[in-house]
Amino acid sequence: MTRPTMPAPIALQTLIGEHPSVAGLRDLVSRVARSKAGIVLIYGETGTGKGLVARTLHSQSERAQNNFTEINCAAIPGNLLESELFGHERGAFTGAVEKKVGLLEVSNGGSLFLDEIRELDPVMQAKILTLLDSRRFRRIGAVNELSTNARFIAATNKILLNEVVAGKFRDDLYYRLQVVSINIPPLRDRGDDVLVLAYRLLAKYNALHDSHFTEIDPAVQEIFRQYRWPGNVRELGNLLERICILEEGECIYERHLPPRIVREVIRQDSDGDSLHDEAIHAMPAALSAGEPMSAGDYFERTMQFQKILIENALQRSQGNLSRAAGYLGISRHALRHQLARLGMSISKD
């Protein structure tokens, strides 16, 4: 598969994909968006697109005409975070020279996205719990209470139950947030979606940087499939944008990739039975021992070795020629030529 087929257009790249887990994610996000759920918790590793899923929940809901506001709980100290969320009255504290409307008021009727909610300090965790239970709050320094009808969307890249067990997160707040939860699958678990996303992102960065990359070499496709993508979609996007900025050409080859990615894939392969090791172990004893041989023996045994390599590649790729070519580091056309030269049958790709 050189170029994956594209799914129906979707506004957000995180939700693009053909893997069953992504189809399930799209369906779940759509159902939750249209529901009356007032609290939603999003789980996902760094770079999977929690913020984009949160925006989708808002844009597909009846709240879409009202404000979507967000705040990163890890980026603002607790005392400032309280002011950002609740607002304050003039003179409430040193430096409060005028009244400030907080994000809770701004997002009333809309959605408030609390990213990295695990990073809230214990005091703010208690205040958020009270807010979620009562839907009421006070600006700092105010007497009168205000109410909010915002949908609260929280996100974390950590398993909150583990944080509860470790004493870092309130158990009552954890259970309050668990009304509806959405899990975003990591890119490494989404199969060929990495290629679907790669081509979509390439189109985006080609237009942005006036580059012309339209193809991905089969060997690179296989590297993309095997690499674990710890930074997920964000890491893939950053890599492709770098290539579009710094490199020239129409096809992405292995030489365009950072060496660390190639090394990581090679290391992962060597942790198990690598294709090379499988072939070496299966080589005729005379060839592996280096015994003297005639020219005829040499060519015969070389062909045997090539057959072993190709058979192992085809077995590992379940008969997919493009994937097998990627394992071998050659083009799909070259693999078909070798199959014909060696008299090996070509199964349908």
N, C-alpha and C positions, 0 to 999 in steps of 0.2 A: 504494500500500500504506500504509494508515493505521496499522494495528496488525499487526505481524508475528506469525506463529504461533509458539508457544513449543515448544522441543524438550522431550524427556523430561526430567523433573527431574534435575538433577545437583547434587551438594553444593556445588561451588565455581563462583562466577560466572565465573571466567576461562575455564572449559571449556564454558560455555554458548555455543551458536552453531550456525548452519546452514551456514556457509561450509565448503567442502571441506577447507581447511587446518586448521580446528578439528576436523572429524570425524577427520582423520588424526592430529591431536594427541591426541585422546581415545583412539584405538586404540593409538597408540604408548605413551602413558603407562600404559595398562592392561596392555600386554604386558610392558613393562619392570618394572612393579610386581610382576607375578607371577613374574618371572624370578629367577635367582640372582645377577644383576649386583650386584657389591659397590661399584661406583663409577659414578655417573651425573653428567653435566655438563649443566646447563640454561643455554641462551642465551636472552636476551630483553631488550628495551629496558626502561627504567625504567617501572614501572607496568603491565607486561603480566601480572604475577602469578606471578613465579618461585617465591615462597614458597608460594603456594597449590598450584602444580604439585608442589612438593616434598612438601607434606603429603598430596596425593593419592597420590603414589608410595608413601608410608608407609602410608596408611590402606587401600589396596587390596592390600597385600602381606601375606605371612605374618608379618611383623614387627609388624603393627598392634597387637598386645596389649602390645608393649614400648614403651619411651619414644621419642618424637620430640623431639630437642633441636636448637636452632639458635643460631648465633652470627654476627653481622655482622662480618666481618673488617676492614671499614673503620672501625668505630666504637670499636675497642679498640686501644690501643698494643700493639706486639709483645711487650713483656715481660709485660704483663698478659694478653695473649691466650694465651701459652704456659701460664700458670697456670690460666686458665679451661679450656683444653682438656685438659691433662695432669694438673692438680692439683698439690699440693705437700705435702711433709712438714712437720711442725712444726719451726720453726727453720731452714728451708731458706734464708731470707733475712730481712732486717729487716722486721718486721711480720707474719711468718708465725707467729702465736701458737698456731695449732692446725692439724691436718692438714686438707687440703681435697681432696675428691673432685672430679675434673675431669669435663668433659662426655663424654670418651671412655668413662669407666666408667659414667656415668649412662645413656649411649645403647647400651651393650653389648647386642647382640641386637635392637636397634631401628635407628633412623636418626639420623645426625648431619648437619645441614644447614649447610654453610659458605657463607654468602651473601657476594657480592662477593669471591670468592677472589683476584681480580686484585690486591687491595689488600694482600695479605700482603707483608711485607718479605722481603728475600732470605734471611735466617736462618730465618724461619718457613717459607718455601717449601721449604728443604732438609729441615727437620724433618717437614713434611707428606709430602714425597716418601718419606722413610724409613719413615714410619708406613704409608703406602699399600702399600709394597712388602713390609713385614715383618708388618704387623698387630700390632706390639708397640711398647710405649712405657714410659717411666718417669715417675713423678711427679717434680717438681723436688725434688732433695735425696734421692731414694731410690736404693737399690742394686739392688733386685730389679725385674725387668721384669714388666709386665702385658700381657695380650693382649686384643684387642677383636674382636668379630664384628659390629660396626656396619656398616650400609650407609652409605657416604659419598656425600652429594649435594652437589655444588658448583654455584654459580650465578655468572654474570657478565653485565653489560650491555655488555661490550666484546668485540670479536673477539680471542680470546687469541693467535691466530697473529700478528696485527699487533703485539701486545705482546711476543711472542717476538722478532720481527724488530727491534723497537725496543730490545731488550735489557732490557726491564722485567719479563720473566717467564721462568722457567727452561724451556728446551725439553724437558728430560726430564720435568719435572712436567706440562707441557702434554700430552705424548704419553701419560703415565700416566692423565691425566684423560679422555682421548678414547676410552675404551673404549666407552661408550654416551653419545651426546649427544642432547639434545632441544631443538629450536628453537621458541620461542613466537612466532607471527606478530604483528606490531604491529596495532593496531586499525584503522589506515588501510587495511590490505590485506585487511580482512575483510568488505567490502561492507556489506550490510544487517545484519550482526551488531551494528553499533553501535546499531541500533534495537531489536533483540532485547534487548540488554543494558540499553539505556535504560529500556525498559518494566519489566524485571525489577528494576532498581535503583530506579525510581520507586515500585514496590510496597513495596520495603523501606523507603525513606525516608518514604513516606506514613504507614506504620505507626509509624515511629519518632517523627515530628514532628507527627503528627495533621494532615497536609495532605491535599489531595484532587485532586492532579494525576493524571489518568487518560489524557489525550490529548496528542499532540505535533502541532502544526500542520505541514501538509505543507512549508511554507517552511523551518521549523526542521529537519524531517527531512532536507531537502536540504542544509542547512548542516552537519548532523551527518555526512552522507555525504562532503562535500567537505573538511571541516576535517581537518587532518593528525594531530591528537591526539598531540602530542609526549609527553604524560604518560599516554597510553593509557587503560586501564580506570580507573586511579586518578583521572586527570583528569576523565573522564566522571562518575564517581561523586561527586567533589567538587563539580562543577558542579551536578548534579541535587540533591544534598543542600542546597547553598546556596539553590537556587530553592525547595525545599520549606520551608526555614526562613524565608526573607525575603519570599516572594511569596505571593499568594493567587489562587485560581482552580482550574479543572479542566483547562485546556489550556495548554501551554507555547508562548508566542509569541516572535517575534524580540526583542521588547522585554525579555524576561526574560533574554536572553543577555548576557554581557559584551561591550561594543563591540569589544574587541580580537579576539574570535573572528569576529565578523561582518566586521570590516575585513580579517582575514587571508584569509577565504574570497573576499572581493571582490578582494583583491590577487592571489590565486592565479588567479582567473578572468581578471583583466585582463592577466596575464602571457601568456596565449594569446589566441585570438580569442574575446572575450567575446560573450555572446548579444546584448548591446546593439550592439556594434560590427558584428557580422554583419548585424544588421537595418539599421543605418544605411547600411552599404556597399551593401546590396541595395535601398534605397529608390529610388523613381523620381527621376531627376535633377531634375525640376522641383520636387519637394517638398524635396529636400535643399538646393537652391539658393535656395529661398524665393521663386520667381517668383510674380507675382500669379495668383490663380485664383478661379474662381466658387465659390459655396457648394456646388454639385453636385460640382465638382472636389475641394473640401476633404473632403467626406464620403467620396467615392470613394477618395481617396488615403489618408485616415485608415484606412479599412477595409483597404486594401492593406497598409498598415504593420502593422496588427494581425494580418493574416494571416501576414505575414513573421515577426513575433515568435513567433506560435503555432507556425508550421511549424518554425522553428528549434528551439523548445523541445521539440516532439514528436520531431524528429530526434535531438536530443541525448539525450532520455530513452528513445529507441528505442520510442516509442509509448505509454509509460506515462503515463497522465493525471496521476496524483498527483505524479510527479517533474516533469513539465512544468509543472504548477501551481506547484510549489516554485520552479522557475527563474523563473517570471513573477511570483512574489510574490502570487499569488491562491489562493483555495481551489479544490479540485477541482470543486465544484459550480459556481463562477463560470466555470471554464474550459469545462465542458460547455455552459453557457449561451452563452458566446461562440462556441463551435464551431457551435452550432445557429443563432445569429443571423447568423453570417457564411456559413452554408451549407456549412460544412466537414464532411467525413465524420468520424464518430467510430469509430475502430478499437477493438477489444476491449481492455480494460485488464487 
